[in-house]
Amino acid sequence: MPVIETTHDEENLTLTMVAEFAAPPERVWEVYADPRQLEKVWGPPTYPATVVDHSLVPGGRVTYFMTSPEGEKFCGLWEVSSVDAPRQLAFRDYFADEDFSIDESMPGSGSVFTFSEVDGGTRATYES
């Protein structure tokens, strides 16, 4: 991802990343709207993601697991709070057990992904 800026706010426990893509917002949106494309960008390269359920609507869930190089599975889920395609997506991301129930012993995090057109491309702002 062509990240152009990162901001850490330790007091408010937030991280903001800004990236720019040479593609319109509709194309960048498709990366999140299509579970097979999402698998290519979600998680570290050595822990590939597999999306199991993908309901990108308010109140929907996206469930996934990442597989370590040793074959261990680490499960997670998004609880989608708002969708304004192709401009914004908000969700809460949680660690989960293998049945995709939230792991209450681990914290969740809120995320807002915003995509805006700039110079024929897209500026993506990721706030968590």
Secondary structure, 3 states (H helix, E strand, C coil): CCEEEEEEECCCCEEEEEEEECCCHHHHHHHHHCHHHHHHHCCCCCCCEEEEEECCCCCCEEEEEEECCCCCEEEEEEEEEEEECCCEEEEEEEEECCCCCECCCCCCEEEEEEEEEECCEEEEEEEC
